[in-house]
Amino acid sequence: MQIYNVKKRAMVKIDEAKCTKVIYKRKTSKGIQERYAVRAKDDDGTNLTKFISKADYEKLKCKAGKA
């Protein structure tokens, strides 16, 4: 999976086994909004986050984590 690293200003390739999928929930005036994301840590220690669609979230085989 490729995630953009802001510090390096480049796309980095991260192994799916090292990723964690999370759901961010927040309350809005119309109800609860859910955003799906993948979190990982780069080799230099930078935290990486990539927001993805619900369909992509369900296809991922990485472990689920807390938001």
Distance bins in CASP14 RR format, pairs under 12 A and 6 or more apart:
PFRMAT RR
TARGET T0000
AUTHOR 0000-0000-0000
RMODE 2
METHOD distances of the structure
MODEL  1
1 11 0 0 0 0 0 1 0 0 0 0 0
1 12 0 0 0 0 1 0 0 0 0 0 0
1 13 1 0 0 1 0 0 0 0 0 0 0
1 14 1 0 1 0 0 0 0 0 0 0 0
1 15 1 0 0 1 0 0 0 0 0 0 0
1 16 1 0 1 0 0 0 0 0 0 0 0
1 17 0 0 0 0 0 1 0 0 0 0 0
1 18 0 0 0 0 1 0 0 0 0 0 0
1 19 1 0 0 1 0 0 0 0 0 0 0
1 20 0 0 0 0 0 1 0 0 0 0 0
1 21 0 0 0 0 0 1 0 0 0 0 0
1 37 0 0 0 0 0 1 0 0 0 0 0
1 38 1 0 0 1 0 0 0 0 0 0 0
1 39 0 0 0 0 0 1 0 0 0 0 0
1 40 1 0 0 1 0 0 0 0 0 0 0
1 48 0 0 0 0 1 0 0 0 0 0 0
1 50 1 0 0 1 0 0 0 0 0 0 0
1 52 0 0 0 0 1 0 0 0 0 0 0
1 56 0 0 0 0 1 0 0 0 0 0 0
1 59 0 0 0 0 0 1 0 0 0 0 0
1 60 0 0 0 0 1 0 0 0 0 0 0
1 61 0 0 0 0 0 1 0 0 0 0 0
1 62 0 0 0 0 1 0 0 0 0 0 0
2 10 0 0 0 0 1 0 0 0 0 0 0
2 11 1 0 1 0 0 0 0 0 0 0 0
2 12 1 0 0 1 0 0 0 0 0 0 0
2 13 1 0 1 0 0 0 0 0 0 0 0
2 14 1 0 0 1 0 0 0 0 0 0 0
2 15 0 0 0 0 0 1 0 0 0 0 0
2 16 0 0 0 0 0 1 0 0 0 0 0
2 19 0 0 0 0 0 1 0 0 0 0 0
2 38 0 0 0 0 0 1 0 0 0 0 0
2 40 0 0 0 0 0 1 0 0 0 0 0
2 42 0 0 0 0 0 1 0 0 0 0 0
2 48 0 0 0 0 0 1 0 0 0 0 0
2 50 0 0 0 0 1 0 0 0 0 0 0
2 52 0 0 0 0 0 1 0 0 0 0 0
3 10 0 0 0 0 0 1 0 0 0 0 0
3 11 1 0 0 1 0 0 0 0 0 0 0
3 12 1 0 0 1 0 0 0 0 0 0 0
3 13 0 0 0 0 1 0 0 0 0 0 0
3 14 1 0 1 0 0 0 0 0 0 0 0
3 15 0 0 0 0 0 1 0 0 0 0 0
3 16 0 0 0 0 0 1 0 0 0 0 0
3 18 0 0 0 0 0 1 0 0 0 0 0
3 19 0 0 0 0 1 0 0 0 0 0 0
3 37 0 0 0 0 0 1 0 0 0 0 0
3 38 1 0 0 1 0 0 0 0 0 0 0
3 39 0 0 0 0 1 0 0 0 0 0 0
3 40 1 0 0 1 0 0 0 0 0 0 0
3 41 0 0 0 0 0 1 0 0 0 0 0
3 42 0 0 0 0 1 0 0 0 0 0 0
3 46 0 0 0 0 1 0 0 0 0 0 0
3 47 0 0 0 0 0 1 0 0 0 0 0
3 48 1 0 1 0 0 0 0 0 0 0 0
3 49 1 0 0 1 0 0 0 0 0 0 0
3 50 1 0 1 0 0 0 0 0 0 0 0
3 51 0 0 0 0 0 1 0 0 0 0 0
3 52 0 0 0 0 0 1 0 0 0 0 0
4 10 1 0 0 1 0 0 0 0 0 0 0
4 11 1 0 1 0 0 0 0 0 0 0 0
4 12 1 0 0 1 0 0 0 0 0 0 0
4 13 0 0 0 0 0 1 0 0 0 0 0
4 14 0 0 0 0 0 1 0 0 0 0 0
4 38 0 0 0 0 0 1 0 0 0 0 0
4 40 0 0 0 0 0 1 0 0 0 0 0
4 42 0 0 0 0 0 1 0 0 0 0 0
4 46 0 0 0 0 0 1 0 0 0 0 0
4 48 1 0 0 1 0 0 0 0 0 0 0
4 49 0 0 0 0 1 0 0 0 0 0 0
4 50 1 0 0 1 0 0 0 0 0 0 0
4 51 0 0 0 0 0 1 0 0 0 0 0
5 11 1 0 0 1 0 0 0 0 0 0 0
5 12 1 0 1 0 0 0 0 0 0 0 0
5 13 0 0 0 0 0 1 0 0 0 0 0
5 14 0 0 0 0 1 0 0 0 0 0 0
5 40 0 0 0 0 1 0 0 0 0 0 0
5 41 0 0 0 0 0 1 0 0 0 0 0
5 42 1 0 1 0 0 0 0 0 0 0 0
5 43 0 0 0 0 1 0 0 0 0 0 0
5 44 0 0 0 0 1 0 0 0 0 0 0
5 45 0 0 0 0 1 0 0 0 0 0 0
5 46 1 0 1 0 0 0 0 0 0 0 0
5 47 0 0 0 0 1 0 0 0 0 0 0
5 48 1 0 0 1 0 0 0 0 0 0 0
5 49 0 0 0 0 0 1 0 0 0 0 0
5 50 0 0 0 0 0 1 0 0 0 0 0
6 12 0 0 0 0 0 1 0 0 0 0 0
6 42 0 0 0 0 0 1 0 0 0 0 0
6 44 0 0 0 0 0 1 0 0 0 0 0
6 46 1 0 0 1 0 0 0 0 0 0 0
6 47 0 0 0 0 1 0 0 0 0 0 0
6 48 0 0 0 0 1 0 0 0 0 0 0
6 49 0 0 0 0 1 0 0 0 0 0 0
6 50 0 0 0 0 0 1 0 0 0 0 0
7 42 1 0 0 1 0 0 0 0 0 0 0
7 43 0 0 0 0 0 1 0 0 0 0 0
7 44 1 0 0 1 0 0 0 0 0 0 0
7 45 0 0 0 0 1 0 0 0 0 0 0
7 46 1 0 1 0 0 0 0 0 0 0 0
7 47 0 0 0 0 1 0 0 0 0 0 0
7 48 0 0 0 0 1 0 0 0 0 0 0
8 42 1 0 0 1 0 0 0 0 0 0 0
8 43 0 0 0 0 0 1 0 0 0 0 0
8 44 1 0 0 1 0 0 0 0 0 0 0
8 45 0 0 0 0 0 1 0 0 0 0 0
8 46 1 0 0 1 0 0 0 0 0 0 0
8 48 0 0 0 0 0 1 0 0 0 0 0
9 46 0 0 0 0 0 1 0 0 0 0 0
10 42 0 0 0 0 0 1 0 0 0 0 0
10 44 0 0 0 0 0 1 0 0 0 0 0
10 46 0 0 0 0 0 1 0 0 0 0 0
10 48 0 0 0 0 0 1 0 0 0 0 0
11 42 0 0 0 0 0 1 0 0 0 0 0
11 48 0 0 0 0 0 1 0 0 0 0 0
11 50 0 0 0 0 0 1 0 0 0 0 0
12 18 0 0 0 0 0 1 0 0 0 0 0
12 19 0 0 0 0 0 1 0 0 0 0 0
12 40 0 0 0 0 1 0 0 0 0 0 0
12 41 0 0 0 0 0 1 0 0 0 0 0
12 42 1 0 1 0 0 0 0 0 0 0 0
12 43 0 0 0 0 1 0 0 0 0 0 0
12 44 0 0 0 0 1 0 0 0 0 0 0
12 45 0 0 0 0 0 1 0 0 0 0 0
12 46 0 0 0 0 1 0 0 0 0 0 0
12 48 1 0 0 1 0 0 0 0 0 0 0
12 50 0 0 0 0 0 1 0 0 0 0 0
13 19 0 0 0 0 0 1 0 0 0 0 0
13 40 0 0 0 0 0 1 0 0 0 0 0
13 42 0 0 0 0 0 1 0 0 0 0 0
13 43 0 0 0 0 0 1 0 0 0 0 0
13 48 0 0 0 0 0 1 0 0 0 0 0
14 20 0 0 0 0 0 1 0 0 0 0 0
14 38 0 0 0 0 1 0 0 0 0 0 0
14 39 0 0 0 0 1 0 0 0 0 0 0
14 40 1 0 1 0 0 0 0 0 0 0 0
14 41 0 0 0 0 1 0 0 0 0 0 0
14 42 1 0 0 1 0 0 0 0 0 0 0
14 43 0 0 0 0 1 0 0 0 0 0 0
14 45 0 0 0 0 0 1 0 0 0 0 0
14 46 0 0 0 0 0 1 0 0 0 0 0
14 47 0 0 0 0 0 1 0 0 0 0 0
14 48 1 0 0 1 0 0 0 0 0 0 0
14 49 0 0 0 0 0 1 0 0 0 0 0
14 50 0 0 0 0 1 0 0 0 0 0 0
14 60 0 0 0 0 0 1 0 0 0 0 0
14 62 0 0 0 0 1 0 0 0 0 0 0
15 38 0 0 0 0 0 1 0 0 0 0 0
15 40 0 0 0 0 1 0 0 0 0 0 0
15 41 0 0 0 0 0 1 0 0 0 0 0
15 42 0 0 0 0 0 1 0 0 0 0 0
15 43 0 0 0 0 0 1 0 0 0 0 0
15 61 0 0 0 0 0 1 0 0 0 0 0
15 62 0 0 0 0 1 0 0 0 0 0 0
16 38 0 0 0 0 1 0 0 0 0 0 0
16 40 0 0 0 0 1 0 0 0 0 0 0
16 56 0 0 0 0 0 1 0 0 0 0 0
16 59 0 0 0 0 0 1 0 0 0 0 0
16 60 1 0 0 1 0 0 0 0 0 0 0
16 61 1 0 0 1 0 0 0 0 0 0 0
16 62 1 0 1 0 0 0 0 0 0 0 0
16 63 0 0 0 0 0 1 0 0 0 0 0
17 40 0 0 0 0 0 1 0 0 0 0 0
17 60 0 0 0 0 0 1 0 0 0 0 0
17 61 0 0 0 0 1 0 0 0 0 0 0
17 62 1 0 0 1 0 0 0 0 0 0 0
17 63 0 0 0 0 1 0 0 0 0 0 0
18 38 0 0 0 0 0 1 0 0 0 0 0
18 39 0 0 0 0 0 1 0 0 0 0 0
18 40 1 0 1 0 0 0 0 0 0 0 0
18 41 1 0 0 1 0 0 0 0 0 0 0
18 42 0 0 0 0 1 0 0 0 0 0 0
18 43 0 0 0 0 0 1 0 0 0 0 0
18 45 0 0 0 0 0 1 0 0 0 0 0
18 48 0 0 0 0 0 1 0 0 0 0 0
18 62 1 0 0 1 0 0 0 0 0 0 0
18 63 0 0 0 0 0 1 0 0 0 0 0
19 37 0 0 0 0 0 1 0 0 0 0 0
19 38 1 0 1 0 0 0 0 0 0 0 0
19 39 1 0 0 1 0 0 0 0 0 0 0
19 40 1 0 1 0 0 0 0 0 0 0 0
19 41 0 0 0 0 1 0 0 0 0 0 0
19 42 0 0 0 0 0 1 0 0 0 0 0
19 48 0 0 0 0 1 0 0 0 0 0 0
19 49 0 0 0 0 0 1 0 0 0 0 0
19 50 0 0 0 0 1 0 0 0 0 0 0
19 52 0 0 0 0 0 1 0 0 0 0 0
19 56 0 0 0 0 0 1 0 0 0 0 0
19 57 0 0 0 0 0 1 0 0 0 0 0
19 60 1 0 0 1 0 0 0 0 0 0 0
19 61 0 0 0 0 1 0 0 0 0 0 0
19 62 1 0 1 0 0 0 0 0 0 0 0
19 63 0 0 0 0 1 0 0 0 0 0 0
19 64 0 0 0 0 0 1 0 0 0 0 0
19 65 0 0 0 0 0 1 0 0 0 0 0
20 37 0 0 0 0 1 0 0 0 0 0 0
20 38 1 0 0 1 0 0 0 0 0 0 0
20 39 1 0 1 0 0 0 0 0 0 0 0
20 40 1 0 0 1 0 0 0 0 0 0 0
20 41 0 0 0 0 1 0 0 0 0 0 0
20 47 0 0 0 0 0 1 0 0 0 0 0
20 48 0 0 0 0 0 1 0 0 0 0 0
20 49 0 0 0 0 0 1 0 0 0 0 0
20 50 0 0 0 0 0 1 0 0 0 0 0
20 57 0 0 0 0 0 1 0 0 0 0 0
20 60 0 0 0 0 1 0 0 0 0 0 0
20 61 0 0 0 0 0 1 0 0 0 0 0
20 62 1 0 0 1 0 0 0 0 0 0 0
20 63 1 0 1 0 0 0 0 0 0 0 0
20 64 1 0 0 1 0 0 0 0 0 0 0
20 65 1 0 1 0 0 0 0 0 0 0 0
20 66 0 0 0 0 1 0 0 0 0 0 0
20 67 0 0 0 0 0 1 0 0 0 0 0
21 35 0 0 0 0 0 1 0 0 0 0 0
21 36 1 0 0 1 0 0 0 0 0 0 0
21 37 1 0 0 1 0 0 0 0 0 0 0
21 38 1 0 1 0 0 0 0 0 0 0 0
21 39 1 0 0 1 0 0 0 0 0 0 0
21 40 0 0 0 0 0 1 0 0 0 0 0
21 49 0 0 0 0 0 1 0 0 0 0 0
21 50 0 0 0 0 0 1 0 0 0 0 0
21 51 0 0 0 0 0 1 0 0 0 0 0
21 52 0 0 0 0 1 0 0 0 0 0 0
21 54 0 0 0 0 0 1 0 0 0 0 0
21 56 0 0 0 0 1 0 0 0 0 0 0
21 57 1 0 1 0 0 0 0 0 0 0 0
21 58 0 0 0 0 1 0 0 0 0 0 0
21 59 0 0 0 0 0 1 0 0 0 0 0
21 60 1 0 1 0 0 0 0 0 0 0 0
21 61 0 0 0 0 1 0 0 0 0 0 0
21 62 1 0 1 0 0 0 0 0 0 0 0
21 63 1 0 0 1 0 0 0 0 0 0 0
21 64 1 0 1 0 0 0 0 0 0 0 0
21 65 1 0 0 1 0 0 0 0 0 0 0
21 66 0 0 0 0 0 1 0 0 0 0 0
21 67 0 0 0 0 0 1 0 0 0 0 0
22 34 0 0 0 0 0 1 0 0 0 0 0
22 35 0 0 0 0 1 0 0 0 0 0 0
22 36 1 0 0 1 0 0 0 0 0 0 0
22 37 1 0 1 0 0 0 0 0 0 0 0
22 38 1 0 0 1 0 0 0 0 0 0 0
22 39 1 0 1 0 0 0 0 0 0 0 0
22 40 0 0 0 0 0 1 0 0 0 0 0
22 47 0 0 0 0 0 1 0 0 0 0 0
22 49 0 0 0 0 1 0 0 0 0 0 0
22 50 0 0 0 0 0 1 0 0 0 0 0
22 51 0 0 0 0 0 1 0 0 0 0 0
22 52 0 0 0 0 0 1 0 0 0 0 0
22 57 0 0 0 0 1 0 0 0 0 0 0
22 60 0 0 0 0 0 1 0 0 0 0 0
22 62 0 0 0 0 0 1 0 0 0 0 0
22 63 0 0 0 0 0 1 0 0 0 0 0
22 64 1 0 0 1 0 0 0 0 0 0 0
22 65 1 0 1 0 0 0 0 0 0 0 0
22 66 1 0 0 1 0 0 0 0 0 0 0
22 67 1 0 1 0 0 0 0 0 0 0 0
23 32 0 0 0 0 0 1 0 0 0 0 0
23 33 0 0 0 0 0 1 0 0 0 0 0
23 34 1 0 1 0 0 0 0 0 0 0 0
23 35 1 0 0 1 0 0 0 0 0 0 0
23 36 1 0 1 0 0 0 0 0 0 0 0
23 37 1 0 0 1 0 0 0 0 0 0 0
23 38 0 0 0 0 0 1 0 0 0 0 0
23 39 0 0 0 0 0 1 0 0 0 0 0
23 51 0 0 0 0 0 1 0 0 0 0 0
23 52 0 0 0 0 0 1 0 0 0 0 0
23 54 0 0 0 0 1 0 0 0 0 0 0
23 57 1 0 0 1 0 0 0 0 0 0 0
23 58 0 0 0 0 0 1 0 0 0 0 0
23 60 0 0 0 0 0 1 0 0 0 0 0
23 64 0 0 0 0 1 0 0 0 0 0 0
23 65 0 0 0 0 1 0 0 0 0 0 0
23 66 0 0 0 0 1 0 0 0 0 0 0
23 67 1 0 0 1 0 0 0 0 0 0 0
24 32 0 0 0 0 0 1 0 0 0 0 0
24 33 0 0 0 0 1 0 0 0 0 0 0
24 34 1 0 0 1 0 0 0 0 0 0 0
24 35 1 0 1 0 0 0 0 0 0 0 0
24 36 1 0 0 1 0 0 0 0 0 0 0
24 37 1 0 0 1 0 0 0 0 0 0 0
24 38 0 0 0 0 0 1 0 0 0 0 0
24 39 0 0 0 0 0 1 0 0 0 0 0
24 49 0 0 0 0 1 0 0 0 0 0 0
24 51 0 0 0 0 1 0 0 0 0 0 0
24 52 0 0 0 0 0 1 0 0 0 0 0
24 57 0 0 0 0 0 1 0 0 0 0 0
24 65 0 0 0 0 0 1 0 0 0 0 0
24 66 0 0 0 0 0 1 0 0 0 0 0
24 67 1 0 1 0 0 0 0 0 0 0 0
25 31 0 0 0 0 0 1 0 0 0 0 0
25 32 1 0 1 0 0 0 0 0 0 0 0
25 33 1 0 0 1 0 0 0 0 0 0 0
25 34 1 0 1 0 0 0 0 0 0 0 0
25 35 1 0 0 1 0 0 0 0 0 0 0
25 36 0 0 0 0 0 1 0 0 0 0 0
25 37 0 0 0 0 0 1 0 0 0 0 0
25 66 0 0 0 0 0 1 0 0 0 0 0
25 67 1 0 0 1 0 0 0 0 0 0 0
26 32 1 0 0 1 0 0 0 0 0 0 0
26 33 1 0 1 0 0 0 0 0 0 0 0
26 34 0 0 0 0 1 0 0 0 0 0 0
26 35 0 0 0 0 1 0 0 0 0 0 0
26 67 0 0 0 0 1 0 0 0 0 0 0
27 33 1 0 0 1 0 0 0 0 0 0 0
27 34 0 0 0 0 0 1 0 0 0 0 0
28 34 0 0 0 0 0 1 0 0 0 0 0
28 35 0 0 0 0 0 1 0 0 0 0 0
34 51 0 0 0 0 0 1 0 0 0 0 0
34 52 0 0 0 0 0 1 0 0 0 0 0
34 53 0 0 0 0 0 1 0 0 0 0 0
34 54 1 0 0 1 0 0 0 0 0 0 0
34 57 0 0 0 0 1 0 0 0 0 0 0
34 67 0 0 0 0 1 0 0 0 0 0 0
35 49 0 0 0 0 0 1 0 0 0 0 0
35 50 0 0 0 0 0 1 0 0 0 0 0
35 51 1 0 1 0 0 0 0 0 0 0 0
35 52 0 0 0 0 1 0 0 0 0 0 0
35 53 0 0 0 0 0 1 0 0 0 0 0
35 54 0 0 0 0 1 0 0 0 0 0 0
35 57 0 0 0 0 1 0 0 0 0 0 0
35 67 0 0 0 0 1 0 0 0 0 0 0
36 49 0 0 0 0 0 1 0 0 0 0 0
36 50 0 0 0 0 1 0 0 0 0 0 0
36 51 1 0 0 1 0 0 0 0 0 0 0
36 52 1 0 1 0 0 0 0 0 0 0 0
36 53 1 0 0 1 0 0 0 0 0 0 0
36 54 1 0 1 0 0 0 0 0 0 0 0
36 55 0 0 0 0 1 0 0 0 0 0 0
36 56 1 0 0 1 0 0 0 0 0 0 0
36 57 1 1 0 0 0 0 0 0 0 0 0
36 58 0 0 0 0 1 0 0 0 0 0 0
36 59 0 0 0 0 0 1 0 0 0 0 0
36 60 0 0 0 0 1 0 0 0 0 0 0
36 64 0 0 0 0 0 1 0 0 0 0 0
36 65 0 0 0 0 0 1 0 0 0 0 0
36 67 0 0 0 0 0 1 0 0 0 0 0
37 47 0 0 0 0 0 1 0 0 0 0 0
37 48 0 0 0 0 1 0 0 0 0 0 0
37 49 1 0 1 0 0 0 0 0 0 0 0
37 50 1 0 0 1 0 0 0 0 0 0 0
37 51 1 0 1 0 0 0 0 0 0 0 0
37 52 1 0 0 1 0 0 0 0 0 0 0
37 53 0 0 0 0 0 1 0 0 0 0 0
37 54 0 0 0 0 0 1 0 0 0 0 0
37 56 0 0 0 0 0 1 0 0 0 0 0
37 57 0 0 0 0 1 0 0 0 0 0 0
37 60 0 0 0 0 0 1 0 0 0 0 0
37 62 0 0 0 0 0 1 0 0 0 0 0
37 64 0 0 0 0 0 1 0 0 0 0 0
37 65 0 0 0 0 0 1 0 0 0 0 0
37 66 0 0 0 0 0 1 0 0 0 0 0
37 67 0 0 0 0 1 0 0 0 0 0 0
38 47 0 0 0 0 0 1 0 0 0 0 0
38 48 0 0 0 0 1 0 0 0 0 0 0
38 49 1 0 0 1 0 0 0 0 0 0 0
38 50 1 0 1 0 0 0 0 0 0 0 0
38 51 0 0 0 0 1 0 0 0 0 0 0
38 52 1 0 0 1 0 0 0 0 0 0 0
38 53 0 0 0 0 0 1 0 0 0 0 0
38 56 0 0 0 0 1 0 0 0 0 0 0
38 57 0 0 0 0 1 0 0 0 0 0 0
38 59 0 0 0 0 0 1 0 0 0 0 0
38 60 1 0 0 1 0 0 0 0 0 0 0
38 61 0 0 0 0 0 1 0 0 0 0 0
38 62 1 0 0 1 0 0 0 0 0 0 0
38 63 0 0 0 0 0 1 0 0 0 0 0
38 64 0 0 0 0 0 1 0 0 0 0 0
38 65 0 0 0 0 0 1 0 0 0 0 0
39 46 0 0 0 0 0 1 0 0 0 0 0
39 47 1 0 0 1 0 0 0 0 0 0 0
39 48 1 0 0 1 0 0 0 0 0 0 0
39 49 1 0 1 0 0 0 0 0 0 0 0
39 50 0 0 0 0 1 0 0 0 0 0 0
39 51 0 0 0 0 0 1 0 0 0 0 0
39 52 0 0 0 0 0 1 0 0 0 0 0
39 60 0 0 0 0 0 1 0 0 0 0 0
39 62 0 0 0 0 1 0 0 0 0 0 0
39 63 0 0 0 0 0 1 0 0 0 0 0
39 64 0 0 0 0 0 1 0 0 0 0 0
39 65 1 0 0 1 0 0 0 0 0 0 0
39 66 0 0 0 0 1 0 0 0 0 0 0
39 67 0 0 0 0 1 0 0 0 0 0 0
40 46 0 0 0 0 1 0 0 0 0 0 0
40 47 1 0 0 1 0 0 0 0 0 0 0
40 48 1 0 1 0 0 0 0 0 0 0 0
40 49 0 0 0 0 1 0 0 0 0 0 0
40 50 0 0 0 0 1 0 0 0 0 0 0
40 60 0 0 0 0 0 1 0 0 0 0 0
40 62 0 0 0 0 1 0 0 0 0 0 0
40 63 0 0 0 0 0 1 0 0 0 0 0
40 65 0 0 0 0 0 1 0 0 0 0 0
41 47 1 0 1 0 0 0 0 0 0 0 0
41 48 1 0 0 1 0 0 0 0 0 0 0
41 49 0 0 0 0 0 1 0 0 0 0 0
42 48 1 0 1 0 0 0 0 0 0 0 0
42 49 0 0 0 0 0 1 0 0 0 0 0
49 67 0 0 0 0 0 1 0 0 0 0 0
50 56 0 0 0 0 1 0 0 0 0 0 0
50 57 0 0 0 0 0 1 0 0 0 0 0
50 60 0 0 0 0 0 1 0 0 0 0 0
50 62 0 0 0 0 0 1 0 0 0 0 0
51 57 0 0 0 0 1 0 0 0 0 0 0
52 58 0 0 0 0 1 0 0 0 0 0 0
52 59 0 0 0 0 1 0 0 0 0 0 0
52 60 1 0 0 1 0 0 0 0 0 0 0
52 62 0 0 0 0 0 1 0 0 0 0 0
53 59 0 0 0 0 1 0 0 0 0 0 0
53 60 0 0 0 0 0 1 0 0 0 0 0
54 60 0 0 0 0 0 1 0 0 0 0 0
56 62 0 0 0 0 0 1 0 0 0 0 0
57 64 0 0 0 0 1 0 0 0 0 0 0
57 65 0 0 0 0 0 1 0 0 0 0 0
58 64 0 0 0 0 0 1 0 0 0 0 0
END
